[in-house]
């Protein structure tokens, strides 16, 4: 399969304002979509403080671990 048909997905992370720890935002996305997308008013349950954090693209980063996904036929 061509490399052009595969997407490299990374886990979206945010920071807990209470603990300062990184929190998985509950989604995986490719770099191009993350950079051009408009993710606003997203919510994530925080395992560190137990609260629900509201976040947008400006608050998030992509974790370095990648997962390669092939498109569906």
C-alpha beads as a LAMMPS data file, in Angstrom:
LAMMPS data file: protein, C-alpha beads

73 atoms
72 bonds

1 atom types
1 bond types

-500.0 500.0 xlo xhi
-500.0 500.0 ylo yhi
-500.0 500.0 zlo zhi

Masses

1 110.0

Atoms # bond

1 1 1 0.000 0.000 0.000
2 1 1 1.250 3.450 -0.860
3 1 1 2.542 5.706 1.923
4 1 1 0.334 8.441 0.474
5 1 1 -2.758 6.427 1.365
6 1 1 -1.770 5.937 4.995
7 1 1 -2.387 8.524 7.681
8 1 1 -0.118 8.889 10.711
9 1 1 -2.359 9.497 13.711
10 1 1 -1.215 11.034 16.975
11 1 1 -3.028 11.302 20.278
12 1 1 -4.289 14.802 21.097
13 1 1 -3.159 15.954 24.558
14 1 1 -4.128 18.876 26.796
15 1 1 -2.812 20.037 30.165
16 1 1 -4.766 19.818 33.406
17 1 1 -4.919 23.312 34.916
18 1 1 -5.172 21.797 38.401
19 1 1 -2.273 19.306 38.328
20 1 1 -0.220 20.468 35.334
21 1 1 -0.221 16.898 33.995
22 1 1 -0.826 15.959 30.361
23 1 1 -4.313 14.583 29.696
24 1 1 -5.370 12.517 26.671
25 1 1 -8.170 14.480 24.987
26 1 1 -9.875 11.333 23.710
27 1 1 -9.048 11.599 20.023
28 1 1 -6.351 10.747 17.505
29 1 1 -5.722 12.941 14.479
30 1 1 -3.162 13.386 11.712
31 1 1 -0.834 16.389 11.843
32 1 1 -2.289 18.166 8.781
33 1 1 -5.857 17.951 10.109
34 1 1 -4.736 19.137 13.552
35 1 1 -2.923 22.144 12.080
36 1 1 -5.734 23.168 9.737
37 1 1 -8.766 22.066 11.750
38 1 1 -10.838 24.211 14.039
39 1 1 -11.237 22.177 17.207
40 1 1 -13.068 24.419 19.628
41 1 1 -15.231 23.789 22.675
42 1 1 -14.010 20.202 22.962
43 1 1 -14.304 18.425 26.311
44 1 1 -12.162 15.798 28.023
45 1 1 -12.530 13.988 31.328
46 1 1 -9.410 14.498 33.423
47 1 1 -8.034 11.457 35.262
48 1 1 -5.871 13.729 37.441
49 1 1 -8.410 16.113 38.983
50 1 1 -11.694 14.438 38.035
51 1 1 -13.063 17.520 36.297
52 1 1 -14.159 17.954 32.685
53 1 1 -11.800 20.303 30.823
54 1 1 -13.002 22.360 27.862
55 1 1 -10.288 22.928 25.280
56 1 1 -9.540 24.083 21.744
57 1 1 -6.671 23.569 19.300
58 1 1 -4.671 26.383 20.931
59 1 1 -4.647 24.427 24.222
60 1 1 -3.594 21.101 22.721
61 1 1 -0.562 19.325 21.302
62 1 1 0.059 16.022 19.565
63 1 1 1.759 13.229 21.454
64 1 1 4.884 11.865 19.761
65 1 1 3.562 8.292 19.564
66 1 1 2.089 7.615 16.137
67 1 1 -0.324 5.017 14.882
68 1 1 -0.471 4.225 11.166
69 1 1 -3.935 3.660 9.797
70 1 1 -4.782 2.441 6.316
71 1 1 -7.857 3.825 4.600
72 1 1 -10.866 1.558 4.291
73 1 1 -11.395 -0.029 0.875

Bonds

1 1 1 2
2 1 2 3
3 1 3 4
4 1 4 5
5 1 5 6
6 1 6 7
7 1 7 8
8 1 8 9
9 1 9 10
10 1 10 11
11 1 11 12
12 1 12 13
13 1 13 14
14 1 14 15
15 1 15 16
16 1 16 17
17 1 17 18
18 1 18 19
19 1 19 20
20 1 20 21
21 1 21 22
22 1 22 23
23 1 23 24
24 1 24 25
25 1 25 26
26 1 26 27
27 1 27 28
28 1 28 29
29 1 29 30
30 1 30 31
31 1 31 32
32 1 32 33
33 1 33 34
34 1 34 35
35 1 35 36
36 1 36 37
37 1 37 38
38 1 38 39
39 1 39 40
40 1 40 41
41 1 41 42
42 1 42 43
43 1 43 44
44 1 44 45
45 1 45 46
46 1 46 47
47 1 47 48
48 1 48 49
49 1 49 50
50 1 50 51
51 1 51 52
52 1 52 53
53 1 53 54
54 1 54 55
55 1 55 56
56 1 56 57
57 1 57 58
58 1 58 59
59 1 59 60
60 1 60 61
61 1 61 62
62 1 62 63
63 1 63 64
64 1 64 65
65 1 65 66
66 1 66 67
67 1 67 68
68 1 68 69
69 1 69 70
70 1 70 71
71 1 71 72
72 1 72 73
